Amino acid sequence: MRLAAVRYGLGSLLVAAAIVATIGLHYLSVEHNRFQFYAAIAVVAWFGGAGPGCMAAILSTLAVEYLFTPPLYNLHVYPRELPDFLSFIACAAISLAISTRLRRAEQALQRAQQTLEAAVAQRTAELRETNAALTAEIVERERADRERAASEAALAETQAQLARVLRLATVTECAAVAHEVKQPLTAIIANAAACLRSLDRDPPALGLARETVSGIVEDGNRAAAVVSRIGGLLRNRRPSIAAVDINAVIGEVLGLTRSAAEKDGVAIRTSLARSLPAAAGDSVYLQQVLLNLVNNALDAMRGVCERQRVLTLCSRLTPDNTVLVEVADTGIGLATADAGRIFDSFYTTKADGLGMGLSISQSIIAAHGSRLWVCAGRRPGAVFRFTLPVATAPST
């Protein structure tokens, strides 16, 4: 309402201004000048709209007819005044129509501009969002490409490491089998040579030949068992646990190594506990462990000349109810650095060693649920010990 009052008030004010301007022109002897009324109508229609413009046109018509058309101060339109009166109305209507149309066109143009600006702003915002999303996607793709490249590099490195591990595992298995089968093969060769000597006698000693051939068969079976058990150990196959007389296993190992000990001038001493309960273990595996430890002890004493060479094997029952086996020598002993790595694969202190014997022996004892370790003895040399659980009597 206030805005409408302002518009209509503006129309009345402009018509009044046109009247004043016309009166002034009359004083200046300018007659029949109606331009100021047309201008007032056009301005009112432009700024106020069609309603105030129509009001301005009506007021202007009345003012011209009443104030400036003879006879003055009379609203009656005489026939002689009719052409001039109609001409003024037509010109006022044209001014009103043109100004109103121009105002509507201007308003439509403004609305179109606002709509266009809003559409441009919305489209710009959408383009910015799209650009931000595209930028984020590009960054994500670059990150994914970097991660994929890193993953491919890590995969290639892993494959290379796996290939090295597989090669190492193959070498380890071959070395382990070669190391463990060496002893029975040596025994087979020795028995075969003894058999040939028995047959070369005149007459041939067939009894001795028969005994050596039996030994060859026994050593061949033992070599096959060693290959099978060591292969199974390397493939994480558990030992065949049964009740084992550990003293009997020690006796068998001493029987196999006695000739080598006598050849090197090594005195063998045993301290085997009587009434020792059976241990839970695999006899073939345990025999290989003891063979490794005894052969290592013999090798360690081979270069000793200033003291007696003594190999000692002990067995006893520990307070925590496990069977303890000990192999001691009077050899050159172990340096501190060697003691920390003596059970590592391929680590050896011997010039012709493979570095597999103690590693395999430790794995065998670990597969029995026990441990193998080395410690300093009361005299020069080294002491290797391992424990085995006591065999459980079968329930009836």
C-alpha positions in Angstrom: 0.0 0.0 0.0 2.8 2.4 0.9 4.5 1.7 -2.5 1.2 2.3 -4.3 0.7 5.6 -2.5 4.2 6.7 -3.4 3.6 5.8 -7.1 0.2 7.7 -7.3 1.7 10.6 -5.3 4.6 10.8 -7.8 2.0 10.9 -10.6 0.1 13.7 -9.0 3.3 15.6 -8.3 4.6 15.3 -11.9 1.2 16.5 -13.3 1.3 19.5 -11.0 4.9 20.2 -12.2 3.7 20.1 -15.8 0.8 22.5 -14.9 3.3 24.9 -13.3 5.7 24.6 -16.4 2.8 25.3 -18.7 1.8 28.4 -16.7 5.3 29.6 -16.9 5.4 29.1 -20.7 2.2 31.1 -21.0 3.9 34.0 -19.2 6.7 33.6 -21.8 4.1 33.8 -24.6 4.5 30.1 -25.6 1.0 28.9 -26.4 -0.4 25.4 -27.1 2.7 23.6 -25.7 1.6 20.2 -24.3 4.9 18.4 -24.3 5.4 18.7 -20.5 2.2 16.8 -19.9 3.2 14.0 -22.3 6.6 13.9 -20.5 4.9 13.7 -17.1 2.6 10.9 -18.3 5.6 9.0 -19.8 7.7 9.4 -16.6 4.8 8.4 -14.3 4.0 5.3 -16.5 7.8 4.4 -16.5 8.4 4.6 -12.8 4.9 4.1 -11.4 3.3 1.6 -13.8 0.1 1.6 -15.9 -2.2 2.6 -13.0 -0.4 5.8 -12.0 0.2 6.5 -15.7 -3.6 6.4 -16.5 -4.2 8.7 -13.5 -1.6 11.1 -14.8 -3.2 11.0 -18.3 -6.6 11.8 -16.8 -5.3 14.6 -14.6 -3.4 16.0 -17.5 -6.5 16.0 -19.7 -8.6 17.7 -17.1 -5.8 20.2 -16.4 -5.4 21.1 -20.0 -9.2 21.4 -20.6 -9.8 23.3 -17.4 -6.8 25.6 -17.2 -5.4 26.0 -20.7 -8.3 25.6 -23.2 -10.6 28.6 -23.7 -13.0 29.2 -22.2 -10.8 28.8 -19.1 -11.9 27.1 -16.0 -14.5 25.2 -17.8 -14.6 21.4 -18.4 -17.1 21.5 -21.1 -15.8 20.4 -24.5 -17.2 22.4 -27.4 -17.3 21.2 -30.9 -14.5 23.5 -32.0 -12.3 22.1 -29.2 -13.0 18.6 -30.0 -10.1 18.0 -32.5 -7.6 19.5 -30.1 -9.0 17.6 -27.2 -9.0 14.3 -29.0 -5.5 15.0 -30.3 -4.3 15.5 -26.8 -6.0 12.4 -25.5 -4.4 10.4 -28.4 -1.0 11.7 -27.7 -1.4 11.1 -24.0 -2.5 7.5 -24.7 0.4 7.0 -27.0 2.9 8.3 -24.4 1.3 6.1 -21.8 1.3 3.0 -24.0 4.9 3.5 -25.2 6.2 4.2 -21.7 4.3 1.2 -20.3 5.5 -1.1 -23.0 9.1 0.1 -22.7 8.8 -0.4 -18.9 7.4 -3.9 -19.3 10.2 -4.7 -21.8 12.8 -3.4 -19.4 11.3 -5.4 -16.6 11.2 -8.5 -18.8 14.8 -7.9 -19.8 15.8 -7.5 -16.2 14.0 -10.7 -15.3 15.6 -12.5 -18.2 19.0 -11.1 -17.1 18.4 -12.3 -13.5 17.2 -15.7 -14.8 20.3 -15.9 -17.0 22.6 -14.9 -14.2 20.9 -17.5 -11.9 21.3 -20.1 -14.6 24.9 -19.1 -15.2 25.6 -19.2 -11.5 23.9 -22.6 -11.1 25.8 -23.9 -14.1 29.0 -22.5 -12.8 28.4 -24.1 -9.4 27.7 -27.4 -11.2 30.8 -27.1 -13.3 32.8 -26.3 -10.2 31.4 -29.4 -8.4 32.1 -31.5 -11.5 35.6 -30.1 -11.8 36.2 -30.8 -8.1 34.8 -34.3 -8.5 37.0 -34.8 -11.6 40.0 -33.5 -9.8 39.3 -35.8 -6.8 38.9 -38.7 -9.2 42.1 -37.9 -11.0 43.9 -37.7 -7.6 42.3 -41.0 -6.5 43.3 -42.6 -9.8 46.8 -41.4 -9.5 46.9 -42.7 -5.9 45.5 -46.0 -7.1 48.1 -46.1 -9.9 50.8 -45.5 -7.4 49.4 -48.1 -5.0 49.1 -50.6 -7.9 52.6 -49.9 -9.0 53.8 -50.4 -5.5 51.8 -53.5 -5.1 53.2 -54.9 -8.4 56.7 -54.1 -7.3 56.0 -55.7 -3.9 54.5 -58.7 -5.7 57.5 -59.0 -8.0 59.8 -58.7 -5.0 57.8 -61.3 -3.1 57.8 -63.7 -6.1 61.6 -63.2 -6.4 62.0 -63.9 -2.7 59.7 -66.9 -2.9 61.7 -68.2 -5.8 64.9 -67.8 -3.8 63.3 -69.5 -0.8 62.1 -72.4 -3.0 65.6 -72.8 -4.4 67.1 -72.6 -0.9 64.5 -75.1 0.3 65.4 -77.5 -2.6 69.1 -77.1 -1.9 68.5 -77.6 1.8 66.5 -80.8 1.2 69.2 -82.2 -1.1 72.0 -81.2 1.3 70.1 -82.7 4.2 69.5 -86.0 2.5 73.1 -86.1 1.2 74.4 -85.3 4.7 72.3 -87.9 6.5 72.7 -90.6 4.0 76.5 -90.3 4.0 76.9 -92.5 7.1 74.9 -95.5 5.9 76.6 -95.3 2.5 80.0 -95.3 4.1 79.0 -98.4 6.1 77.7 -100.1 2.9 81.1 -99.4 1.2 83.0 -100.7 4.2 80.9 -103.9 4.4 81.2 -104.4 0.6 85.0 -104.1 0.8 85.0 -106.6 3.8 82.8 -109.0 1.7 85.2 -108.8 -1.2 88.1 -109.6 1.1 86.2 -112.5 2.6 85.5 -113.9 -0.9 89.2 -113.4 -2.0 90.4 -115.8 0.7 91.4 -119.3 -0.1 89.1 -121.0 0.7 86.6 -118.1 0.7 85.2 -117.1 4.1 81.6 -117.5 3.2 80.4 -117.0 6.8 82.0 -113.6 7.1 80.8 -112.7 3.6 77.3 -113.6 4.6 77.6 -111.4 7.7 78.9 -108.5 5.7 76.2 -108.9 3.0 73.6 -108.8 5.8 75.2 -105.6 7.1 75.0 -104.2 3.6 71.3 -105.0 3.4 70.7 -103.5 6.9 72.7 -100.3 6.0 70.7 -100.0 2.7 67.4 -100.2 4.6 68.7 -97.7 7.1 69.7 -95.3 4.2 66.2 -95.7 2.7 64.6 -95.0 6.1 66.9 -92.0 6.6 65.9 -90.5 3.1 62.2 -91.1 3.8 62.3 -89.6 7.4 64.5 -86.6 6.5 62.2 -85.9 3.5 59.2 -86.1 5.8 60.8 -83.8 8.3 61.5 -81.2 5.7 57.9 -81.4 4.6 56.7 -80.8 8.2 55.7 -84.5 8.6 55.7 -85.4 12.3 57.9 -88.3 13.5 56.3 -91.7 14.2 56.3 -91.4 18.0 56.7 -94.7 19.9 58.4 -96.0 23.0 62.1 -96.0 22.4 64.9 -97.5 24.5 67.4 -94.6 24.3 70.2 -96.7 25.7 69.7 -99.3 22.9 69.8 -96.5 20.3 73.1 -95.2 21.9 74.5 -98.7 21.7 73.6 -99.0 18.0 75.2 -95.6 17.2 78.4 -96.6 19.1 78.5 -99.8 17.1 78.4 -97.9 13.9 81.1 -95.4 14.9 83.4 -97.6 17.0 85.7 -98.4 14.2 86.1 -94.7 13.3 86.7 -93.9 17.0 89.4 -96.6 17.3 91.1 -95.4 14.1 91.3 -91.8 15.5 92.5 -93.1 18.9 89.3 -91.9 20.7 88.3 -93.6 24.0 84.6 -94.1 24.3 83.0 -93.9 27.7 79.4 -94.3 28.6 77.3 -93.5 31.7 73.9 -94.9 30.9 71.3 -94.9 33.7 69.9 -98.3 34.5 66.1 -98.8 34.6 65.7 -95.8 32.4 62.1 -95.5 31.3 61.4 -95.6 27.6 61.4 -92.3 25.8 58.7 -91.1 23.4 60.4 -90.7 20.0 61.2 -92.1 16.5 64.2 -94.4 16.7 65.4 -93.7 13.2 65.3 -89.9 13.8 67.0 -90.2 17.2 69.7 -92.5 15.7 70.5 -89.8 13.1 70.7 -87.1 15.8 73.1 -89.2 17.8 75.2 -90.1 14.7 75.5 -86.4 13.9 76.6 -85.5 17.4 79.1 -88.4 17.7 80.6 -87.8 14.3 80.9 -84.0 15.1 82.6 -84.9 18.4 85.1 -87.3 16.5 85.8 -84.5 14.0 86.4 -82.0 16.8 89.0 -84.2 18.5 90.8 -85.2 15.3 93.3 -82.3 15.6 93.9 -82.6 19.4 97.3 -84.0 20.4 98.1 -82.5 23.8 95.4 -84.3 25.7 93.5 -87.6 25.6 90.7 -87.9 23.2 87.6 -89.0 25.1 84.0 -89.3 23.8 81.4 -89.6 26.6 77.8 -90.5 26.2 75.4 -90.2 29.1 71.7 -90.8 29.7 69.7 -90.2 32.8 66.2 -89.2 34.1 65.9 -85.5 35.0 63.9 -84.2 38.0 61.2 -82.9 35.6 60.6 -86.5 34.4 62.4 -86.3 31.0 65.1 -88.4 29.5 68.3 -86.5 29.1 71.0 -87.6 26.6 74.5 -86.0 26.6 77.3 -86.2 24.1 80.6 -84.7 25.4 84.1 -84.6 23.8 87.5 -83.3 24.6 88.0 -81.5 21.3 88.8 -78.0 20.3 85.5 -76.6 21.7 83.4 -73.8 20.3 84.2 -70.1 20.0 81.6 -67.7 21.4 80.6 -66.5 17.9 80.2 -70.1 16.8 78.1 -71.1 19.8 75.5 -68.4 18.8 75.2 -69.7 15.2 76.0 -73.3 15.5 72.4 -74.4 14.8 71.9 -72.2 11.8 71.4 -73.8 8.4 74.6 -73.9 6.2 76.7 -72.6 9.1 79.7 -74.8 9.7 83.1 -74.7 11.4 84.5 -77.5 9.3 86.2 -77.0 6.0 84.3 -79.7 4.2 81.0 -79.4 6.2 77.6 -78.6 4.7 76.3 -76.9 7.8 73.2 -79.0 7.9 73.8 -81.7 10.6 73.1 -79.7 13.7 70.3 -77.7 12.0 68.5 -80.9 11.1 69.2 -82.5 14.5 67.6 -79.5 16.2 64.6 -79.7 13.9 64.2 -83.4 14.8 64.3 -82.8 18.5 62.0 -79.9 18.1 59.5 -82.2 16.2 59.6 -84.4 19.3 58.5 -81.5 21.5 61.9 -81.0 23.1 65.1 -79.1 22.5 68.8 -79.6 21.7 71.4 -77.2 23.1 75.2 -76.9 23.6 77.0 -75.9 26.8 80.5 -75.7 28.1 81.9 -78.8 29.8 84.0 -79.2 32.9 87.0 -79.8 30.7 88.0 -78.6 27.2 85.6 -79.5 24.5 81.9 -79.2 23.9 78.8 -80.8 25.4 75.6 -81.3 23.5 72.4 -82.2 25.3 68.8 -83.0 24.3 65.8 -84.2 26.2 62.9 -86.4 25.3 59.6 -86.9 27.0 58.9 -90.2 28.8 56.7 -92.5 26.9 53.2 -92.9 28.3 52.1 -96.4 29.0 49.1 -97.4 26.8 45.8 -97.4 28.7 44.1 -100.8 29.2 
